[in-house]
Amino acid sequence: MTDGIEWIHEALHGQGVAFQLVALKDAEVGDLAMMPGAEPGTVMDPPTCNAIVAASGGTVRLPDLARLGTCGGWAFAFETGEGIFRYNRSHLRHLWEGRTYVHISDTAMDPPMVVAVVDGKWDWQYFDGEVHEQVRADHPLTARMTVEIGLGSSKPDPGYPDDPDEWGLYVPAMADVYRLFGEHYRLALPRRTIGDPYYKNNELYGAFTAPRTLPDGQPNPKYDDIRRP
């Protein structure tokens, strides 16, 4: 059973959880795990990952953790913690070449950003009520959002209701953006399987994505602190 992706905003952003979601088309968990930084062969099955999280009392003391699964022809990974703010993954860019994937980033401080890449080519991007200016004007997803949820329309200023020059940009509900985005790219994820909070879920694989060697050449001490059950 799948539930689209409309539910993500309520389940995660609504709780103030910073996260990023990456979904890779026509891939398996092991393929996707390496793309944000996991070492080959280090994917943990669900019971093992859940036991390590439980033994550590949560994810704070652990290296950056992604929980992964597959659904409807997509492999997906939710990542939280410092991982969503890391910018040291340029050495992994070649793994994404030619692939179809979507990326949702929500810092819980700024509005979520939604990006789609199709066959290695950037296709669509949305942030804070607006579609990226370089998205082609006749993109069907933009057109559908314009008609169905008022994308691009104006919101009257209560102080100047008769002066359109004072009106502001109308920002659609993020759940509606997710719903139409998921339908367009045929991405649907199972809310029950992912769970709430998802990092404690017992049905998703896990992989540590933090670098094992720090910029100064020293081993990442968080890997030494992993408590095995």
C-alpha positions as CSV (number, residue, x, y, z in Angstrom):
1,M,0.0,0.0,0.0
2,T,1.3,3.5,-0.9
3,D,0.1,6.9,0.2
4,G,1.5,9.3,-2.3
5,I,3.9,11.8,-0.6
6,E,1.3,14.4,0.5
7,W,1.6,13.1,4.1
8,I,5.3,13.9,4.4
9,H,4.7,17.5,5.3
10,E,2.4,16.7,8.2
11,A,4.4,13.8,9.5
12,L,7.9,15.4,9.4
13,H,7.8,19.2,8.9
14,G,4.8,19.5,11.2
15,Q,7.0,18.1,14.0
16,G,9.9,20.3,13.2
17,V,12.0,17.4,11.9
18,A,14.7,18.5,9.5
19,F,15.1,15.9,6.8
20,Q,16.0,15.2,3.2
21,L,14.4,12.7,1.0
22,V,16.0,11.3,-2.1
23,A,14.2,8.8,-4.3
24,L,16.0,7.1,-7.2
25,K,14.1,5.5,-10.0
26,D,14.9,1.9,-11.1
27,A,17.3,1.2,-8.3
28,E,17.8,-1.0,-5.2
29,V,18.6,0.0,-1.7
30,G,22.3,-0.8,-2.0
31,D,22.6,1.4,-5.1
32,L,21.1,4.4,-3.5
33,A,22.9,4.0,-0.1
34,M,26.3,4.8,-1.7
35,M,25.0,8.0,-3.4
36,P,24.8,10.1,-0.2
37,G,28.0,8.6,1.1
38,A,27.5,5.1,2.6
39,E,30.4,2.7,2.2
40,P,29.7,-0.3,-0.2
41,G,28.4,-3.3,1.7
42,T,27.5,-1.4,4.9
43,V,23.7,-1.3,4.5
44,M,22.1,-2.7,7.7
45,D,18.9,-4.8,7.6
46,P,16.0,-3.3,9.5
47,P,16.4,-5.3,12.8
48,T,20.1,-4.6,13.0
49,C,19.6,-0.8,12.4
50,N,16.8,-0.5,14.8
51,A,18.8,-2.4,17.5
52,I,21.8,0.0,17.0
53,V,19.5,3.1,17.2
54,A,17.9,1.7,20.4
55,A,21.2,0.8,22.0
56,S,22.4,4.3,21.4
57,G,19.3,5.9,22.8
58,G,18.5,7.6,19.5
59,T,20.4,9.0,16.6
60,V,22.2,12.0,18.2
61,R,25.4,10.0,19.1
62,L,25.4,8.1,15.8
63,P,27.0,9.1,12.5
64,D,24.5,10.6,10.0
65,L,21.9,7.9,9.3
66,A,19.7,7.3,6.4
67,R,16.7,4.9,6.4
68,L,16.1,3.3,3.1
69,G,13.5,1.2,1.3
70,T,11.9,0.6,-2.1
71,C,8.5,1.2,-3.4
72,G,6.9,1.2,-6.9
73,G,10.1,1.2,-8.9
74,W,11.9,3.7,-6.7
75,A,14.5,3.3,-4.0
76,F,14.2,6.0,-1.4
77,A,16.2,7.3,1.5
78,F,15.3,9.6,4.4
79,E,18.2,11.3,6.1
80,T,18.2,13.5,9.1
81,G,20.8,15.0,11.5
82,E,23.8,16.9,10.2
83,G,23.7,14.9,7.0
84,I,21.2,17.3,5.4
85,F,23.6,20.2,5.9
86,R,26.7,18.6,4.5
87,Y,28.3,19.9,1.4
88,N,31.2,17.5,1.1
89,R,29.7,15.1,-1.3
90,S,31.0,16.4,-4.6
91,H,33.1,13.3,-5.0
92,L,29.9,11.3,-5.4
93,R,28.3,13.3,-8.2
94,H,29.3,10.8,-10.8
95,L,27.0,8.3,-9.2
96,W,24.0,10.4,-10.1
97,E,24.9,10.9,-13.8
98,G,22.1,9.9,-16.2
99,R,19.7,8.9,-13.4
100,T,16.2,10.0,-12.7
101,Y,15.7,11.1,-9.1
102,V,13.8,13.6,-6.9
103,H,15.2,15.4,-3.9
104,I,13.2,17.1,-1.2
105,S,15.1,19.1,1.4
106,D,13.5,20.6,4.5
107,T,15.6,22.2,7.2
108,A,12.6,22.9,9.3
109,M,13.7,26.6,9.3
110,D,13.2,27.5,5.6
111,P,10.4,26.4,3.3
112,P,11.1,23.0,1.7
113,M,12.8,22.8,-1.6
114,V,11.7,20.2,-4.2
115,V,13.8,19.2,-7.2
116,A,13.4,16.6,-10.0
117,V,16.0,15.4,-12.4
118,V,15.0,13.1,-15.3
119,D,17.6,11.0,-17.1
120,G,20.3,13.1,-15.7
121,K,18.7,16.4,-16.8
122,W,17.4,18.9,-14.3
123,D,13.6,19.1,-14.9
124,W,11.8,21.0,-12.2
125,Q,12.4,22.9,-9.0
126,Y,10.1,24.6,-6.4
127,F,10.9,26.8,-3.4
128,D,8.9,29.1,-1.2
129,G,5.9,29.4,-3.4
130,E,7.6,29.7,-6.7
131,V,8.9,27.5,-9.5
132,H,12.5,28.1,-10.5
133,E,12.7,30.7,-13.2
134,Q,14.6,28.4,-15.5
135,V,11.9,25.7,-15.6
136,R,10.3,25.9,-19.0
137,A,7.2,27.9,-19.1
138,D,5.0,25.1,-20.5
139,H,6.0,22.5,-18.0
140,P,2.9,20.3,-17.4
141,L,3.5,20.1,-13.6
142,T,3.6,23.9,-13.3
143,A,0.5,24.2,-15.5
144,R,-1.4,21.7,-13.3
145,M,-0.4,23.4,-10.1
146,T,-1.4,26.8,-11.5
147,V,-4.9,25.5,-12.2
148,E,-5.5,23.3,-9.2
149,I,-3.8,25.0,-6.3
150,G,-3.3,28.6,-7.4
151,L,0.4,28.5,-8.0
152,G,1.6,31.9,-9.2
153,S,-1.5,33.8,-8.1
154,S,-1.6,36.8,-5.8
155,K,-2.9,37.2,-2.3
156,P,-4.6,40.5,-1.4
157,D,-3.1,42.7,1.2
158,P,-5.7,43.3,3.9
159,G,-4.6,46.9,4.2
160,Y,-4.9,47.6,0.5
161,P,-7.5,45.1,-0.8
162,D,-8.2,47.2,-3.9
163,D,-4.6,47.7,-5.0
164,P,-3.1,44.7,-6.8
165,D,0.3,46.4,-6.7
166,E,0.4,45.8,-2.9
167,W,-0.7,42.2,-3.1
168,G,1.8,39.4,-2.2
169,L,2.6,36.0,-3.7
170,Y,0.1,33.3,-2.8
171,V,2.0,30.3,-1.4
172,P,0.1,27.0,-1.8
173,A,0.0,24.5,1.0
174,M,3.1,22.3,0.9
175,A,1.0,19.2,1.2
176,D,-0.7,20.1,-2.1
177,V,2.6,20.7,-3.7
178,Y,3.9,17.3,-2.6
179,R,0.7,15.6,-3.8
180,L,0.8,17.0,-7.3
181,F,4.6,16.6,-7.5
182,G,4.3,12.9,-6.5
183,E,1.6,12.2,-9.0
184,H,3.5,13.8,-11.8
185,Y,6.6,11.8,-11.3
186,R,4.7,8.7,-10.1
187,L,6.4,8.7,-6.7
188,A,4.4,7.2,-3.8
189,L,5.8,6.1,-0.5
190,P,4.2,3.9,2.2
191,R,3.5,5.9,5.3
192,R,2.9,2.9,7.5
193,T,6.3,1.3,6.5
194,I,8.2,4.6,7.0
195,G,6.7,5.2,10.3
196,D,6.7,8.2,12.7
197,P,9.4,9.0,13.7
198,Y,10.8,7.2,10.6
199,Y,14.3,6.7,12.0
200,K,13.0,4.3,14.7
201,N,10.9,2.3,12.2
202,N,11.4,-1.4,12.1
203,E,10.8,-2.0,8.4
204,L,13.4,0.2,6.7
205,Y,17.1,-0.5,6.0
206,G,19.7,1.7,7.4
207,A,23.1,3.1,6.4
208,F,25.5,5.6,7.9
209,T,26.3,8.3,5.4
210,A,28.8,10.4,7.4
211,P,32.4,10.3,6.1
212,R,34.5,7.8,8.0
213,T,37.6,10.0,7.7
214,L,37.5,13.7,8.7
215,P,39.0,16.5,6.6
216,D,42.1,16.4,8.9
217,G,42.7,12.8,8.1
218,Q,41.6,11.4,11.4
219,P,38.9,8.7,11.8
220,N,35.4,9.9,12.5
221,P,35.0,9.2,16.3
222,K,31.3,8.7,15.9
223,Y,31.9,5.4,14.3
224,D,33.9,4.3,17.3
225,D,31.0,5.2,19.6
226,I,28.4,2.9,17.9
227,R,27.0,0.7,20.6
228,R,26.3,-2.8,19.4
229,P,23.3,-4.5,21.0
